[in-house]
Amino acid sequence: MSDDNVALGRRWFAEVWNQKRSGSVAELLAADAVMHGVSENGEDVQGPEGFLALHAKLLSAFPDMQFTLHDCFGSGDK
């Protein structure tokens, strides 16, 4: 993972989760992305549309949820 990917990961948590910018999902998540086992019934979620449904449910259940990223893999010697 390059420093660009570390920056992308940091941006993902800042915008998508902490700032709750659902509009950033289509820009940051690949159209063919697959998130394994994260749906309510343990099924895969596909693409930005599938993720946005999960995102909305999680933010509805935990509206004050915030992430703090202390470290990121792919930077320096990691």
VEXDODREN-59950 format. One line per field, with one value per atom (N, C-alpha, C): x, y, z; residue number from 1. Coordinates in nm, 3 decimals, decimal comma. Layout:
BEGIN
px <- (X  ...) $
py <- (Y  ...) $
pz <- (Z  ...) $
resi <- (NUM  ...) $
REM end
This chain:
BEGIN
px <- (0,086  0,000  0,090  0,068  0,148  0,094  0,169  0,122  -0,009  -0,032  -0,160  -0,275  -0,253  -0,358  -0,381  -0,276  -0,292  -0,377  -0,349  -0,427  -0,573  -0,594  -0,730  -0,803  -0,734  -0,795  -0,831  -0,742  -0,770  -0,889  -0,893  -1,003  -1,136  -1,132  -1,253  -1,314  -1,233  -1,287  -1,328  -1,252  -1,286  -1,419  -1,430  -1,548  -1,669  -1,650  -1,765  -1,823  -1,739  -1,789  -1,799  -1,692  -1,696  -1,776  -1,766  -1,842  -1,974  -1,996  -2,120  -2,154  -2,053  -2,071  -2,096  -2,219  -2,251  -2,210  -2,205  -2,164  -2,020  -1,938  -1,798  -1,783  -1,883  -1,873  -1,852  -1,930  -1,918  -1,782  -1,721  -1,590  -1,479  -1,493  -1,384  -1,393  -1,512  -1,532  -1,549  -1,472  -1,479  -1,618  -1,662  -1,794  -1,809  -1,699  -1,705  -1,656  -1,649  -1,605  -1,701  -1,647  -1,727  -1,681  -1,776  -1,749  -1,810  -1,727  -1,771  -1,832  -1,953  -2,017  -2,062  -2,089  -2,123  -2,272  -2,353  -2,496  -2,560  -2,685  -2,757  -2,763  -2,766  -2,774  -2,640  -2,532  -2,399  -2,360  -2,442  -2,413  -2,314  -2,261  -2,174  -2,254  -2,189  -2,246  -2,160  -2,226  -2,152  -2,172  -2,060  -2,060  -2,106  -2,095  -2,136  -2,283  -2,371  -2,514  -2,539  -2,478  -2,493  -2,433  -2,317  -2,255  -2,338  -2,396  -2,474  -2,593  -2,654  -2,765  -2,715  -2,601  -2,540  -2,499  -2,439  -2,394  -2,512  -2,623  -2,741  -2,795  -2,798  -2,847  -2,757  -2,627  -2,534  -2,541  -2,549  -2,558  -2,691  -2,796  -2,925  -2,919  -2,853  -2,841  -2,742  -2,635  -2,529  -2,497  -2,588  -2,571  -2,449  -2,399  -2,283  -2,152  -2,155  -2,036  -1,925  -1,804  -1,686  -1,569  -1,481  -1,362  -1,239  -1,143  -1,012  -0,911  -0,842  -0,742  -0,606  -0,553  -0,425  -0,307  -0,326  -0,217  -0,279  -0,198  -0,250  -0,146  -0,184  -0,094  -0,057  0,065  0,111  0,193  0,226  0,306  0,438  0,545  0,676  0,713  0,741  0,788  0,676  0,552  0,439  0,384) $
py <- (-0,118  0,000  0,123  0,212  0,334  0,440  0,549  0,661  0,717  0,705  0,750  0,668  0,538  0,453  0,480  0,514  0,553  0,680  0,776  0,899  0,870  0,777  0,739  0,675  0,589  0,527  0,630  0,723  0,829  0,914  0,945  1,024  0,949  0,817  0,734  0,749  0,730  0,738  0,881  0,979  1,119  1,159  1,133  1,181  1,090  0,962  0,869  0,845  0,829  0,797  0,918  0,989  1,097  1,218  1,252  1,365  1,321  1,190  1,130  1,178  1,191  1,234  1,113  1,077  0,962  0,986  1,112  1,144  1,107  1,093  1,055  0,907  0,827  0,683  0,651  0,711  0,683  0,723  0,824  0,869  0,779  0,729  0,656  0,505  0,452  0,307  0,260  0,163  0,111  0,055  0,073  0,026  -0,125  -0,199  -0,345  -0,397  -0,308  -0,349  -0,450  -0,545  -0,643  -0,642  -0,622  -0,627  -0,757  -0,848  -0,983  -0,993  -1,051  -1,087  -0,972  -0,856  -0,741  -0,704  -0,774  -0,742  -0,796  -0,760  -0,805  -0,956  -1,025  -1,172  -1,236  -1,158  -1,213  -1,229  -1,176  -1,184  -1,074  -1,088  -0,986  -0,863  -0,747  -0,622  -0,578  -0,535  -0,502  -0,357  -0,294  -0,160  -0,051  0,072  0,186  0,181  0,136  0,132  0,037  -0,081  -0,176  -0,124  -0,059  -0,004  0,108  0,193  0,306  0,261  0,149  0,097  0,056  -0,011  -0,050  0,074  0,169  0,295  0,366  0,377  0,445  0,373  0,240  0,165  0,182  0,176  0,192  0,332  0,434  0,571  0,596  0,528  0,540  0,478  0,366  0,297  0,365  0,422  0,484  0,623  0,719  0,850  0,928  0,901  0,974  0,899  0,790  0,708  0,791  0,778  0,846  0,748  0,759  0,675  0,762  0,707  0,770  0,673  0,716  0,633  0,667  0,575  0,599  0,560  0,464  0,414  0,356  0,343  0,291  0,200  0,080  -0,013  0,039  0,015  0,055  0,182  0,228  0,348  0,314  0,366  0,340  0,194  0,129  -0,010  -0,111  -0,071  -0,161  -0,213) $
pz <- (0,000  0,000  0,000  -0,089  -0,099  -0,005  0,005  0,086  0,032  -0,100  -0,157  -0,101  -0,085  -0,031  0,117  0,190  0,331  0,338  0,252  0,249  0,214  0,122  0,085  0,204  0,275  0,394  0,499  0,522  0,619  0,573  0,445  0,392  0,406  0,382  0,394  0,533  0,636  0,773  0,809  0,764  0,795  0,729  0,600  0,526  0,539  0,510  0,504  0,643  0,742  0,876  0,966  0,988  1,086  1,040  0,912  0,859  0,797  0,790  0,739  0,598  0,513  0,374  0,286  0,269  0,185  0,040  -0,002  -0,138  -0,169  -0,067  -0,089  -0,122  -0,091  -0,113  -0,261  -0,348  -0,492  -0,546  -0,487  -0,531  -0,477  -0,356  -0,290  -0,300  -0,326  -0,330  -0,474  -0,514  -0,651  -0,681  -0,804  -0,846  -0,830  -0,842  -0,831  -0,695  -0,595  -0,462  -0,401  -0,326  -0,253  -0,108  -0,017  0,126  0,176  0,218  0,251  0,391  0,396  0,522  0,609  0,553  0,637  0,635  0,558  0,558  0,686  0,707  0,827  0,839  0,724  0,727  0,695  0,698  0,674  0,529  0,440  0,297  0,257  0,138  0,083  0,042  0,046  -0,001  -0,118  -0,227  -0,349  -0,390  -0,426  -0,483  -0,390  -0,437  -0,356  -0,313  -0,401  -0,366  -0,249  -0,255  -0,146  -0,017  -0,027  0,093  0,152  0,068  0,118  0,201  0,165  0,245  0,384  0,388  0,516  0,595  0,530  0,590  0,657  0,586  0,640  0,764  0,761  0,876  0,997  0,975  1,086  1,146  1,061  1,112  1,181  1,136  1,203  1,343  1,354  1,483  1,576  1,519  1,598  1,541  1,559  1,494  1,541  1,658  1,711  1,692  1,616  1,596  1,531  1,586  1,533  1,536  1,439  1,433  1,453  1,525  1,540  1,482  1,381  1,314  1,374  1,454  1,521  1,434  1,347  1,264  1,138  1,036  0,910  0,846  0,810  0,743  0,606  0,566  0,433  0,436  0,553  0,565  0,631  0,578  0,637  0,626  0,737  0,735  0,760  0,744  0,769  0,638) $
resi <- (1  1  1  2  2  2  3  3  3  4  4  4  5  5  5  6  6  6  7  7  7  8  8  8  9  9  9  10  10  10  11  11  11  12  12  12  13  13  13  14  14  14  15  15  15  16  16  16  17  17  17  18  18  18  19  19  19  20  20  20  21  21  21  22  22  22  23  23  23  24  24  24  25  25  25  26  26  26  27  27  27  28  28  28  29  29  29  30  30  30  31  31  31  32  32  32  33  33  33  34  34  34  35  35  35  36  36  36  37  37  37  38  38  38  39  39  39  40  40  40  41  41  41  42  42  42  43  43  43  44  44  44  45  45  45  46  46  46  47  47  47  48  48  48  49  49  49  50  50  50  51  51  51  52  52  52  53  53  53  54  54  54  55  55  55  56  56  56  57  57  57  58  58  58  59  59  59  60  60  60  61  61  61  62  62  62  63  63  63  64  64  64  65  65  65  66  66  66  67  67  67  68  68  68  69  69  69  70  70  70  71  71  71  72  72  72  73  73  73  74  74  74  75  75  75  76  76  76  77  77  77  78  78  78) $
REM end
